[in-house]
Amino acid sequence: MTNAEFASTTIAVGAGDYELTVKGRVTRFDGHLAVMPANRKGDDDIELPDLQ
């Protein structure tokens, strides 16, 4: 079965002296994950919504 494809994403939002950053991934193609979901690695491995 074909591998899943992801796009890495980093979002940074600044306000005054502060900056918040989140890193994650966006699924581009489910591949084998459609029939066999991946095990979650924890909070460091999150899927972000596809932002435009």
N, CA, C and O atoms as a CHARMM CRD file, in Angstrom:
* protein
*
  208
    1    1 MET  N      0.84600  -1.17300   0.00000 PROA 1      0.00000
    2    1 MET  CA     0.00000   0.00000   0.00000 PROA 1      0.00000
    3    1 MET  C      0.89700   1.24400   0.00000 PROA 1      0.00000
    4    1 MET  O      2.03500   1.19900   0.46800 PROA 1      0.00000
    5    2 THR  N      0.38500   2.31800  -0.51600 PROA 2      0.00000
    6    2 THR  CA     1.14100   3.55600  -0.65800 PROA 2      0.00000
    7    2 THR  C      1.32800   4.25600   0.68300 PROA 2      0.00000
    8    2 THR  O      0.43800   4.22100   1.53200 PROA 2      0.00000
    9    3 ASN  N      2.48900   4.89400   0.87500 PROA 3      0.00000
   10    3 ASN  CA     2.77000   5.65000   2.09900 PROA 3      0.00000
   11    3 ASN  C      1.89000   6.88900   2.17700 PROA 3      0.00000
   12    3 ASN  O      1.47000   7.44200   1.16100 PROA 3      0.00000
   13    4 ALA  N      1.62500   7.30800   3.40200 PROA 4      0.00000
   14    4 ALA  CA     0.91200   8.56300   3.62600 PROA 4      0.00000
   15    4 ALA  C      1.85500   9.72800   3.32600 PROA 4      0.00000
   16    4 ALA  O      3.07300   9.60200   3.45000 PROA 4      0.00000
   17    5 GLU  N      1.27700  10.85800   2.92900 PROA 5      0.00000
   18    5 GLU  CA     2.07500  12.05100   2.63600 PROA 5      0.00000
   19    5 GLU  C      1.62100  13.19200   3.54000 PROA 5      0.00000
   20    5 GLU  O      0.42500  13.42900   3.71000 PROA 5      0.00000
   21    6 PHE  N      2.59700  13.89500   4.11900 PROA 6      0.00000
   22    6 PHE  CA     2.32700  15.00000   5.02400 PROA 6      0.00000
   23    6 PHE  C      3.11800  16.22600   4.59100 PROA 6      0.00000
   24    6 PHE  O      4.15600  16.11000   3.94000 PROA 6      0.00000
   25    7 ALA  N      2.62300  17.38800   4.95400 PROA 7      0.00000
   26    7 ALA  CA     3.35200  18.64400   4.77500 PROA 7      0.00000
   27    7 ALA  C      3.60300  19.21100   6.17000 PROA 7      0.00000
   28    7 ALA  O      2.66600  19.37100   6.95200 PROA 7      0.00000
   29    8 SER  N      4.84900  19.51200   6.48200 PROA 8      0.00000
   30    8 SER  CA     5.18500  20.10600   7.78100 PROA 8      0.00000
   31    8 SER  C      4.72900  21.55500   7.80500 PROA 8      0.00000
   32    8 SER  O      4.82200  22.26900   6.80700 PROA 8      0.00000
   33    9 THR  N      4.23300  21.97800   8.96700 PROA 9      0.00000
   34    9 THR  CA     3.69700  23.32500   9.10300 PROA 9      0.00000
   35    9 THR  C      4.20500  23.95900  10.39200 PROA 9      0.00000
   36    9 THR  O      4.24300  23.30600  11.43400 PROA 9      0.00000
   37   10 THR  N      4.59000  25.21700  10.32400 PROA 10     0.00000
   38   10 THR  CA     4.94700  25.99300  11.50700 PROA 10     0.00000
   39   10 THR  C      4.15200  27.29200  11.46000 PROA 10     0.00000
   40   10 THR  O      4.14400  27.99100  10.44700 PROA 10     0.00000
   41   11 ILE  N      3.48700  27.60400  12.56300 PROA 11     0.00000
   42   11 ILE  CA     2.68900  28.82100  12.64800 PROA 11     0.00000
   43   11 ILE  C      3.23600  29.65100  13.80100 PROA 11     0.00000
   44   11 ILE  O      3.35600  29.15300  14.92000 PROA 11     0.00000
   45   12 ALA  N      3.56800  30.90800  13.54100 PROA 12     0.00000
   46   12 ALA  CA     4.05500  31.82200  14.57500 PROA 12     0.00000
   47   12 ALA  C      3.14500  33.04500  14.61200 PROA 12     0.00000
   48   12 ALA  O      2.85300  33.65000  13.58000 PROA 12     0.00000
   49   13 VAL  N      2.70000  33.40000  15.82000 PROA 13     0.00000
   50   13 VAL  CA     1.83400  34.55900  16.00900 PROA 13     0.00000
   51   13 VAL  C      2.50600  35.46400  17.03300 PROA 13     0.00000
   52   13 VAL  O      2.84300  35.02600  18.13200 PROA 13     0.00000
   53   14 GLY  N      2.69700  36.71700  16.66900 PROA 14     0.00000
   54   14 GLY  CA     3.32900  37.65800  17.58100 PROA 14     0.00000
   55   14 GLY  C      2.36000  38.72400  18.03500 PROA 14     0.00000
   56   14 GLY  O      1.50000  39.17600  17.27900 PROA 14     0.00000
   57   15 ALA  N      2.51800  39.12500  19.30900 PROA 15     0.00000
   58   15 ALA  CA     1.70900  40.20800  19.87300 PROA 15     0.00000
   59   15 ALA  C      2.57100  40.94000  20.88400 PROA 15     0.00000
   60   15 ALA  O      2.85200  40.42300  21.96500 PROA 15     0.00000
   61   16 GLY  N      2.98400  42.13400  20.53100 PROA 16     0.00000
   62   16 GLY  CA     3.83800  42.89400  21.43600 PROA 16     0.00000
   63   16 GLY  C      5.18500  42.20300  21.62100 PROA 16     0.00000
   64   16 GLY  O      5.88000  41.91000  20.64900 PROA 16     0.00000
   65   17 ASP  N      5.54600  41.94700  22.87500 PROA 17     0.00000
   66   17 ASP  CA     6.81700  41.29800  23.19500 PROA 17     0.00000
   67   17 ASP  C      6.73600  39.78000  23.15100 PROA 17     0.00000
   68   17 ASP  O      7.73600  39.11200  23.41800 PROA 17     0.00000
   69   18 TYR  N      5.59100  39.21900  22.82600 PROA 18     0.00000
   70   18 TYR  CA     5.38800  37.77800  22.90800 PROA 18     0.00000
   71   18 TYR  C      5.22100  37.15800  21.53200 PROA 18     0.00000
   72   18 TYR  O      4.69900  37.78500  20.61000 PROA 18     0.00000
   73   19 GLU  N      5.67100  35.91600  21.40600 PROA 19     0.00000
   74   19 GLU  CA     5.47200  35.15900  20.17200 PROA 19     0.00000
   75   19 GLU  C      5.09500  33.72600  20.53700 PROA 19     0.00000
   76   19 GLU  O      5.78500  33.07700  21.32400 PROA 19     0.00000
   77   20 LEU  N      4.01300  33.24500  19.96900 PROA 20     0.00000
   78   20 LEU  CA     3.55600  31.87100  20.16400 PROA 20     0.00000
   79   20 LEU  C      3.82700  31.09100  18.89000 PROA 20     0.00000
   80   20 LEU  O      3.53200  31.56800  17.79400 PROA 20     0.00000
   81   21 THR  N      4.38700  29.89100  19.02600 PROA 21     0.00000
   82   21 THR  CA     4.72500  29.07300  17.86700 PROA 21     0.00000
   83   21 THR  C      4.15900  27.67500  18.06200 PROA 21     0.00000
   84   21 THR  O      4.24300  27.10700  19.15100 PROA 21     0.00000
   85   22 VAL  N      3.58300  27.12700  17.00100 PROA 22     0.00000
   86   22 VAL  CA     3.10900  25.74400  17.00800 PROA 22     0.00000
   87   22 VAL  C      3.64800  25.06800  15.74900 PROA 22     0.00000
   88   22 VAL  O      3.68000  25.66300  14.67100 PROA 22     0.00000
   89   23 LYS  N      4.06800  23.82000  15.90800 PROA 23     0.00000
   90   23 LYS  CA     4.56700  23.03900  14.77800 PROA 23     0.00000
   91   23 LYS  C      3.71200  21.77900  14.67000 PROA 23     0.00000
   92   23 LYS  O      3.28700  21.21600  15.67900 PROA 23     0.00000
   93   24 GLY  N      3.47200  21.35200  13.45400 PROA 24     0.00000
   94   24 GLY  CA     2.67200  20.15500  13.24300 PROA 24     0.00000
   95   24 GLY  C      2.73700  19.73500  11.80200 PROA 24     0.00000
   96   24 GLY  O      3.65800  20.10300  11.07300 PROA 24     0.00000
   97   25 ARG  N      1.75400  18.96400  11.39400 PROA 25     0.00000
   98   25 ARG  CA     1.72500  18.48000  10.01900 PROA 25     0.00000
   99   25 ARG  C      0.30000  18.45500   9.50400 PROA 25     0.00000
  100   25 ARG  O     -0.66100  18.38800  10.27000 PROA 25     0.00000
  101   26 VAL  N      0.18900  18.51100   8.19500 PROA 26     0.00000
  102   26 VAL  CA    -1.09600  18.46200   7.50800 PROA 26     0.00000
  103   26 VAL  C     -1.06500  17.24900   6.60100 PROA 26     0.00000
  104   26 VAL  O     -0.11900  17.07200   5.83300 PROA 26     0.00000
  105   27 THR  N     -2.09400  16.40400   6.67900 PROA 27     0.00000
  106   27 THR  CA    -2.17300  15.22000   5.83400 PROA 27     0.00000
  107   27 THR  C     -2.51200  15.63400   4.40700 PROA 27     0.00000
  108   27 THR  O     -3.52400  16.29700   4.18000 PROA 27     0.00000
  109   28 ARG  N     -1.68400  15.25500   3.45200 PROA 28     0.00000
  110   28 ARG  CA    -1.93900  15.53200   2.03900 PROA 28     0.00000
  111   28 ARG  C     -2.53200  14.31400   1.34300 PROA 28     0.00000
  112   28 ARG  O     -3.31400  14.45000   0.40200 PROA 28     0.00000
  113   29 PHE  N     -2.15300  13.09700   1.81600 PROA 29     0.00000
  114   29 PHE  CA    -2.67800  11.85400   1.24200 PROA 29     0.00000
  115   29 PHE  C     -2.69100  10.81300   2.34800 PROA 29     0.00000
  116   29 PHE  O     -1.66400  10.58700   2.98800 PROA 29     0.00000
  117   30 ASP  N     -3.84300  10.16500   2.58900 PROA 30     0.00000
  118   30 ASP  CA    -3.99000   9.19600   3.68100 PROA 30     0.00000
  119   30 ASP  C     -3.12800   7.94700   3.50400 PROA 30     0.00000
  120   30 ASP  O     -2.57500   7.43600   4.47800 PROA 30     0.00000
  121   31 GLY  N     -3.00800   7.45300   2.27400 PROA 31     0.00000
  122   31 GLY  CA    -2.23000   6.23900   2.03300 PROA 31     0.00000
  123   31 GLY  C     -2.69500   5.09300   2.91400 PROA 31     0.00000
  124   31 GLY  O     -3.89500   4.85100   3.04400 PROA 31     0.00000
  125   32 HSD  N     -1.74200   4.38500   3.52400 PROA 32     0.00000
  126   32 HSD  CA    -2.07000   3.23000   4.35800 PROA 32     0.00000
  127   32 HSD  C     -2.77700   3.61900   5.66000 PROA 32     0.00000
  128   32 HSD  O     -3.35800   2.75500   6.31600 PROA 32     0.00000
  129   33 LEU  N     -2.74000   4.88900   6.04500 PROA 33     0.00000
  130   33 LEU  CA    -3.41400   5.32500   7.27100 PROA 33     0.00000
  131   33 LEU  C     -4.93600   5.24300   7.15500 PROA 33     0.00000
  132   33 LEU  O     -5.63800   5.26400   8.16600 PROA 33     0.00000
  133   34 ALA  N     -5.44300   5.15100   5.93000 PROA 34     0.00000
  134   34 ALA  CA    -6.89400   5.03100   5.73300 PROA 34     0.00000
  135   34 ALA  C     -7.41500   3.72500   6.31600 PROA 34     0.00000
  136   34 ALA  O     -8.56500   3.66200   6.75100 PROA 34     0.00000
  137   35 VAL  N     -6.58500   2.67200   6.33300 PROA 35     0.00000
  138   35 VAL  CA    -7.02100   1.37300   6.86000 PROA 35     0.00000
  139   35 VAL  C     -6.30400   0.99900   8.15100 PROA 35     0.00000
  140   35 VAL  O     -6.77300   0.12500   8.88000 PROA 35     0.00000
  141   36 MET  N     -5.16900   1.64600   8.45200 PROA 36     0.00000
  142   36 MET  CA    -4.40800   1.34300   9.65200 PROA 36     0.00000
  143   36 MET  C     -3.90200   2.65000  10.26700 PROA 36     0.00000
  144   36 MET  O     -2.80900   3.10100   9.92300 PROA 36     0.00000
  145   37 PRO  N     -4.67900   3.27400  11.17700 PROA 37     0.00000
  146   37 PRO  CA    -4.27000   4.56200  11.76000 PROA 37     0.00000
  147   37 PRO  C     -2.93300   4.44400  12.49100 PROA 37     0.00000
  148   37 PRO  O     -2.61900   3.40200  13.06600 PROA 37     0.00000
  149   38 ALA  N     -2.16000   5.51300  12.46000 PROA 38     0.00000
  150   38 ALA  CA    -0.85700   5.54700  13.12400 PROA 38     0.00000
  151   38 ALA  C     -1.03600   5.68200  14.62900 PROA 38     0.00000
  152   38 ALA  O     -2.02000   6.25600  15.09500 PROA 38     0.00000
  153   39 ASN  N     -0.08700   5.15500  15.38000 PROA 39     0.00000
  154   39 ASN  CA    -0.07600   5.34900  16.82700 PROA 39     0.00000
  155   39 ASN  C      0.38300   6.76600  17.12200 PROA 39     0.00000
  156   39 ASN  O      1.34700   7.24700  16.52700 PROA 39     0.00000
  157   40 ARG  N     -0.29500   7.42600  18.02500 PROA 40     0.00000
  158   40 ARG  CA     0.06300   8.79800  18.40000 PROA 40     0.00000
  159   40 ARG  C      1.30600   8.77500  19.27200 PROA 40     0.00000
  160   40 ARG  O      1.42600   7.93700  20.16600 PROA 40     0.00000
  161   41 LYS  N      2.23300   9.69400  19.01700 PROA 41     0.00000
  162   41 LYS  CA     3.46500   9.78500  19.79900 PROA 41     0.00000
  163   41 LYS  C      3.29200  10.68600  21.01500 PROA 41     0.00000
  164   41 LYS  O      4.17000  10.72100  21.87700 PROA 41     0.00000
  165   42 GLY  N      2.20800  11.39800  21.10400 PROA 42     0.00000
  166   42 GLY  CA     1.99600  12.30500  22.22600 PROA 42     0.00000
  167   42 GLY  C      1.65300  13.69500  21.73800 PROA 42     0.00000
  168   42 GLY  O      1.27400  13.89100  20.58300 PROA 42     0.00000
  169   43 ASP  N      1.79000  14.65100  22.62800 PROA 43     0.00000
  170   43 ASP  CA     1.44100  16.03300  22.29600 PROA 43     0.00000
  171   43 ASP  C      2.38700  16.65200  21.28800 PROA 43     0.00000
  172   43 ASP  O      2.03400  17.64100  20.64500 PROA 43     0.00000
  173   44 ASP  N      3.59400  16.09200  21.13000 PROA 44     0.00000
  174   44 ASP  CA     4.55100  16.64000  20.16100 PROA 44     0.00000
  175   44 ASP  C      4.21600  16.26300  18.73000 PROA 44     0.00000
  176   44 ASP  O      4.79700  16.81900  17.79700 PROA 44     0.00000
  177   45 ASP  N      3.29700  15.33500  18.53600 PROA 45     0.00000
  178   45 ASP  CA     2.93500  14.85300  17.21200 PROA 45     0.00000
  179   45 ASP  C      1.46600  15.15100  16.95600 PROA 45     0.00000
  180   45 ASP  O      0.61800  14.27000  17.10100 PROA 45     0.00000
  181   46 ILE  N      1.16000  16.39400  16.57300 PROA 46     0.00000
  182   46 ILE  CA    -0.22500  16.78800  16.36200 PROA 46     0.00000
  183   46 ILE  C     -0.46100  17.09700  14.89700 PROA 46     0.00000
  184   46 ILE  O      0.46300  17.44400  14.16000 PROA 46     0.00000
  185   47 GLU  N     -1.69900  16.96500  14.49300 PROA 47     0.00000
  186   47 GLU  CA    -2.06100  17.32600  13.12500 PROA 47     0.00000
  187   47 GLU  C     -2.78500  18.65500  13.14800 PROA 47     0.00000
  188   47 GLU  O     -3.78900  18.82000  13.84200 PROA 47     0.00000
  189   48 LEU  N     -2.26700  19.60200  12.38200 PROA 48     0.00000
  190   48 LEU  CA    -2.84600  20.94800  12.33600 PROA 48     0.00000
  191   48 LEU  C     -3.86700  21.04700  11.21400 PROA 48     0.00000
  192   48 LEU  O     -3.77000  20.31800  10.22800 PROA 48     0.00000
  193   49 PRO  N     -4.84600  21.93600  11.34700 PROA 49     0.00000
  194   49 PRO  CA    -5.78800  22.15400  10.25400 PROA 49     0.00000
  195   49 PRO  C     -5.06700  22.78400   9.06000 PROA 49     0.00000
  196   49 PRO  O     -4.04000  23.44100   9.23200 PROA 49     0.00000
  197   50 ASP  N     -5.58600  22.59100   7.88500 PROA 50     0.00000
  198   50 ASP  CA    -4.98500  23.14300   6.67900 PROA 50     0.00000
  199   50 ASP  C     -5.33800  24.62800   6.59300 PROA 50     0.00000
  200   50 ASP  O     -6.45500  24.98400   6.21900 PROA 50     0.00000
  201   51 LEU  N     -4.38600  25.48700   6.93900 PROA 51     0.00000
  202   51 LEU  CA    -4.60000  26.94000   6.93000 PROA 51     0.00000
  203   51 LEU  C     -4.20500  27.52700   5.59400 PROA 51     0.00000
  204   51 LEU  O     -3.23800  27.08500   4.97400 PROA 51     0.00000
  205   52 GLN  N     -4.94000  28.50900   5.15500 PROA 52     0.00000
  206   52 GLN  CA    -4.66800  29.13900   3.86600 PROA 52     0.00000
  207   52 GLN  C     -4.17300  30.55400   4.08400 PROA 52     0.00000
  208   52 GLN  O     -3.88500  31.26300   3.12000 PROA 52     0.00000
